[in-house]
Amino acid sequence: MRHHVTLRVGPVGFRIGSDWRDPIDAVTALYRDYPRADFADYTVRLEATSPIRRRFRPSIHIAGDYRLPEAAPLPLAQGLLAAELGMNLQMALGHRRHLLLHAAVVARDDRAMLMSGISGAGKSTLSLLLARRGWRFLGDEFALIDPMTGLAVPFPRPISLKNESLAAIPPDSHTGPLLTGTPKGDIRHVAPDARAIAAMDRPARPALLVFPRFGFPSASRVLPPAEAFVRLTQASTNYVAMGEAGFRALTRLRAEVPAVALDYPDGAAGVAAVEALWDAL
């Protein structure tokens, strides 16, 4: 690729290459405080869909070590989003060193709370708001669980906020550009604070699993083990591919960590509810 950057997030190194400079400049700016990778575990390539599309109505095809041939291309103006999706793709399809859960992770005193849910459940917004209240941010897109120790390994990439949740971004945040007209609406990425990046080699012990659901009257219930197990399997992108190691890691998490389903009407109520659950441990 004509333009590229390397970076490390927690235990994973990425090399991102592009046919254009603009996406690499955007990634470099957003990840300005991250260390550069000595070795790239995964490569992301942002390629023109055809030679003519490098200059005329430029269109990005996301490729790399792993790819989805049927994935729709993105316009060049959404190059940062393409890079982020490319990193997600490499992790989801290729990563086997850790059990992956689609979850946000925050920690206090090296004890972690994992928040998992479908898109729109509010886990990204909650993780941002909790980080502003002193919680250590470990990740937004993926929770990485070490299959040997059961620890949550930090993977603190920028937080992706969408549409109405953009209003929760503090004015002093380090952010990427506002990306409009994406398949999920308006998106902006918020870089984690320096403390989260400095501590991204320090894992935390999972202490609470929360399955939030935004936009509903406040309610919570403790999940029975069987339901928690099913929800965790649905949240994992590599549980099956990891085989016995994935099964053992997931069953250990389910057995050792209490799980709660939480409904909440807004961000303030959600923060208050999860902190109350935490204080009650």
C-alpha positions as CSV (number, residue, x, y, z in Angstrom):
1,M,0.0,0.0,0.0
2,R,1.2,3.5,-0.8
3,H,0.4,4.8,2.7
4,H,0.4,3.0,6.0
5,V,0.7,3.2,9.7
6,T,1.3,0.7,12.5
7,L,-0.1,0.8,15.9
8,R,-0.5,-1.3,19.0
9,V,-3.7,-1.7,21.1
10,G,-3.2,-3.8,24.1
11,P,-1.8,-7.2,23.0
12,V,-2.5,-6.7,19.3
13,G,-0.5,-5.0,16.6
14,F,-2.1,-3.6,13.4
15,R,-0.6,-2.5,10.1
16,I,-3.1,-0.3,8.2
17,G,-2.4,0.4,4.6
18,S,-4.3,2.6,2.1
19,D,-4.4,3.6,-1.5
20,W,-5.0,7.1,-0.2
21,R,-3.3,9.3,2.4
22,D,-6.4,10.8,4.0
23,P,-7.6,7.6,5.9
24,I,-4.1,7.1,7.2
25,D,-3.9,10.7,8.4
26,A,-7.2,10.3,10.1
27,V,-6.1,7.0,11.9
28,T,-2.8,8.6,12.9
29,A,-4.5,11.6,14.4
30,L,-7.1,9.6,16.3
31,Y,-4.5,7.1,17.6
32,R,-1.8,9.8,18.2
33,D,-1.2,8.6,21.8
34,Y,-0.9,4.9,21.1
35,P,2.4,3.1,20.7
36,R,3.5,2.0,17.3
37,A,3.6,-1.8,16.8
38,D,7.0,-3.6,16.5
39,F,5.1,-6.5,14.9
40,A,1.8,-6.5,13.2
41,D,-0.5,-9.4,14.1
42,Y,-3.0,-8.2,11.5
43,T,-3.0,-6.2,8.3
44,V,-5.8,-4.0,7.1
45,R,-5.9,-2.8,3.5
46,L,-8.1,0.0,2.3
47,E,-8.2,-0.6,-1.5
48,A,-9.8,1.1,-4.4
49,T,-12.6,-1.0,-5.8
50,S,-11.1,-0.4,-9.3
51,P,-8.2,1.6,-10.7
52,I,-10.5,4.4,-11.8
53,R,-12.1,4.6,-8.4
54,R,-8.8,5.8,-6.9
55,R,-9.5,9.2,-8.4
56,F,-13.0,9.3,-9.7
57,R,-15.7,9.0,-7.0
58,P,-13.2,7.1,-4.8
59,S,-14.6,4.0,-3.2
60,I,-12.9,1.9,-0.5
61,H,-13.0,-1.9,-0.3
62,I,-11.9,-3.2,3.1
63,A,-9.4,-6.1,2.8
64,G,-6.6,-7.5,4.8
65,D,-5.6,-10.9,6.2
66,Y,-9.3,-11.6,6.5
67,R,-12.0,-10.2,4.3
68,L,-15.7,-10.4,3.5
69,P,-15.9,-10.3,-0.3
70,E,-19.6,-9.4,-0.2
71,A,-19.1,-6.4,2.0
72,A,-20.3,-3.1,0.5
73,P,-17.6,-0.5,-0.2
74,L,-17.5,2.9,1.6
75,P,-16.8,6.4,0.2
76,L,-13.4,7.9,0.8
77,A,-14.9,10.4,3.2
78,Q,-15.6,7.5,5.5
79,G,-12.0,6.2,5.4
80,L,-11.6,6.3,9.2
81,L,-14.7,4.1,9.6
82,A,-13.3,1.7,7.0
83,A,-10.1,1.4,9.0
84,E,-12.0,0.7,12.2
85,L,-14.2,-1.8,10.5
86,G,-11.1,-3.5,9.0
87,M,-9.6,-3.9,12.5
88,N,-12.9,-5.3,13.8
89,L,-12.9,-7.8,10.9
90,Q,-9.4,-9.0,11.5
91,M,-10.2,-9.6,15.2
92,A,-13.6,-11.2,14.7
93,L,-12.4,-13.6,12.0
94,G,-8.8,-14.3,12.9
95,H,-8.1,-13.8,16.6
96,R,-7.8,-17.0,18.7
97,R,-5.5,-16.0,21.6
98,H,-8.4,-14.7,23.6
99,L,-12.1,-15.4,23.9
100,L,-13.8,-12.4,22.2
101,L,-17.0,-10.9,23.5
102,H,-18.9,-8.1,21.9
103,A,-18.8,-5.9,25.0
104,A,-17.5,-2.7,26.6
105,V,-15.2,-3.1,29.6
106,V,-14.4,-0.7,32.5
107,A,-12.6,-1.4,35.7
108,R,-12.1,-0.2,39.3
109,D,-9.2,-1.4,41.4
110,D,-8.3,-4.0,38.7
111,R,-11.8,-5.5,38.9
112,A,-13.7,-5.4,35.6
113,M,-17.3,-4.9,34.6
114,L,-18.3,-6.2,31.2
115,M,-21.3,-4.7,29.5
116,S,-22.6,-6.7,26.5
117,G,-25.6,-6.1,24.3
118,I,-26.8,-5.6,20.7
119,S,-26.1,-2.4,18.8
120,G,-28.0,0.4,20.4
121,A,-28.0,-1.1,23.9
122,G,-26.0,1.8,25.1
123,K,-22.8,0.0,26.2
124,S,-20.5,2.5,24.4
125,T,-22.2,5.5,25.9
126,L,-22.1,3.9,29.4
127,S,-18.4,3.1,29.1
128,L,-17.7,6.7,28.1
129,L,-19.7,8.2,30.9
130,L,-18.2,5.8,33.5
131,A,-14.7,6.6,32.3
132,R,-15.4,10.3,32.9
133,R,-16.4,9.3,36.5
134,G,-13.0,7.7,37.2
135,W,-13.4,4.1,35.9
136,R,-10.6,2.7,33.8
137,F,-11.6,2.1,30.2
138,L,-10.5,-1.3,28.9
139,G,-12.4,-1.5,25.6
140,D,-15.6,-0.8,23.7
141,E,-15.9,-3.1,20.7
142,F,-14.4,-6.3,22.1
143,A,-13.7,-7.8,25.6
144,L,-10.6,-10.0,25.4
145,I,-10.7,-12.9,28.0
146,D,-7.5,-14.8,28.6
147,P,-8.4,-18.5,28.3
148,M,-5.7,-19.5,30.8
149,T,-6.3,-16.9,33.6
150,G,-9.8,-15.7,33.0
151,L,-8.6,-12.1,33.1
152,A,-10.0,-9.3,30.9
153,V,-7.1,-8.0,28.8
154,P,-7.3,-4.3,27.9
155,F,-8.1,-3.5,24.2
156,P,-8.9,0.2,24.5
157,R,-9.6,1.4,21.0
158,P,-11.6,4.6,20.5
159,I,-15.2,4.5,21.5
160,S,-17.7,4.6,18.6
161,L,-20.7,6.8,19.3
162,K,-23.7,7.1,17.0
163,N,-26.6,9.5,16.4
164,E,-28.3,10.7,19.6
165,S,-25.4,9.4,21.7
166,L,-23.1,12.0,20.2
167,A,-24.5,14.5,22.6
168,A,-22.8,12.6,25.5
169,I,-19.3,13.4,24.2
170,P,-17.5,15.9,26.6
171,P,-16.3,19.0,24.8
172,D,-12.7,18.4,25.9
173,S,-12.5,15.0,24.3
174,H,-10.0,14.0,21.6
175,T,-12.2,12.8,18.8
176,G,-12.1,11.8,15.1
177,P,-14.1,13.7,12.5
178,L,-17.9,13.5,12.4
179,L,-18.8,10.9,9.8
180,T,-22.2,11.5,8.3
181,G,-24.3,9.3,6.1
182,T,-22.8,6.0,7.2
183,P,-24.8,2.8,7.2
184,K,-25.5,3.4,10.9
185,G,-26.1,7.2,10.6
186,D,-23.8,9.8,12.1
187,I,-20.7,8.4,13.9
188,R,-17.8,10.0,15.8
189,H,-14.9,8.1,17.5
190,V,-13.7,9.3,20.9
191,A,-10.2,8.4,22.0
192,P,-9.8,7.0,25.5
193,D,-7.9,9.1,28.1
194,A,-4.2,8.8,28.6
195,R,-4.7,6.8,31.8
196,A,-6.5,4.0,29.8
197,I,-3.8,3.9,27.2
198,A,-0.9,3.9,29.7
199,A,-2.5,1.0,31.6
200,M,-3.4,-1.1,28.5
201,D,-0.9,-3.8,29.5
202,R,-2.6,-4.3,32.9
203,P,-5.4,-6.8,32.9
204,A,-8.4,-6.9,35.3
205,R,-10.4,-9.6,37.0
206,P,-14.0,-9.8,35.7
207,A,-16.3,-9.1,38.7
208,L,-19.7,-8.3,37.0
209,L,-21.5,-9.0,33.8
210,V,-24.2,-6.5,32.8
211,F,-26.5,-6.9,29.8
212,P,-27.9,-3.3,29.4
213,R,-30.9,-2.3,27.3
214,F,-31.4,1.4,26.6
215,G,-34.7,3.2,26.4
216,F,-36.8,1.2,28.8
217,P,-38.1,1.9,32.3
218,S,-35.5,1.2,35.0
219,A,-35.5,-2.5,35.9
220,S,-32.9,-5.2,36.7
221,R,-32.9,-8.9,37.3
222,V,-30.2,-11.5,38.1
223,L,-29.7,-13.9,35.2
224,P,-29.8,-17.6,35.9
225,P,-26.6,-19.5,34.8
226,A,-28.2,-21.1,31.8
227,E,-29.4,-17.8,30.4
228,A,-26.1,-16.1,31.1
229,F,-24.3,-18.9,29.2
230,V,-26.5,-18.5,26.2
231,R,-26.1,-14.7,26.1
232,L,-22.4,-15.1,26.3
233,T,-22.2,-17.5,23.4
234,Q,-24.3,-15.1,21.4
235,A,-21.9,-12.3,22.3
236,S,-18.8,-14.1,21.3
237,T,-17.4,-14.0,17.7
238,N,-14.8,-16.8,18.2
239,Y,-16.3,-19.1,20.9
240,V,-16.9,-22.0,18.4
241,A,-13.6,-21.5,16.5
242,M,-11.6,-21.7,19.8
243,G,-13.0,-25.1,20.5
244,E,-12.5,-26.5,24.0
245,A,-10.4,-23.5,25.1
246,G,-13.3,-21.2,24.2
247,F,-15.8,-23.4,26.0
248,R,-13.7,-23.5,29.2
249,A,-13.1,-19.8,29.2
250,L,-16.8,-19.0,28.7
251,T,-18.1,-21.5,31.3
252,R,-15.5,-20.2,33.8
253,L,-16.7,-16.6,33.2
254,R,-20.3,-17.7,33.6
255,A,-19.6,-19.7,36.8
256,E,-17.4,-17.1,38.6
257,V,-19.0,-13.8,37.6
258,P,-22.6,-12.6,38.5
259,A,-24.7,-11.6,35.5
260,V,-27.5,-9.0,35.5
261,A,-29.9,-7.8,32.8
262,L,-30.4,-4.0,33.1
263,D,-33.0,-1.8,31.5
264,Y,-32.5,2.0,31.8
265,P,-34.2,5.1,30.2
266,D,-31.2,7.4,29.8
267,G,-27.5,7.7,30.4
268,A,-27.7,9.2,33.9
269,A,-30.0,6.5,35.1
270,G,-27.8,3.8,33.5
271,V,-24.7,5.1,35.2
272,A,-26.4,5.3,38.5
273,A,-27.8,1.7,38.1
274,V,-24.5,0.1,37.1
275,E,-22.7,1.8,39.9
276,A,-25.3,0.7,42.4
277,L,-24.9,-2.9,41.1
278,W,-21.2,-2.6,41.5
279,D,-21.4,-1.2,45.1
280,A,-23.6,-4.1,46.0
281,L,-21.1,-6.8,45.0
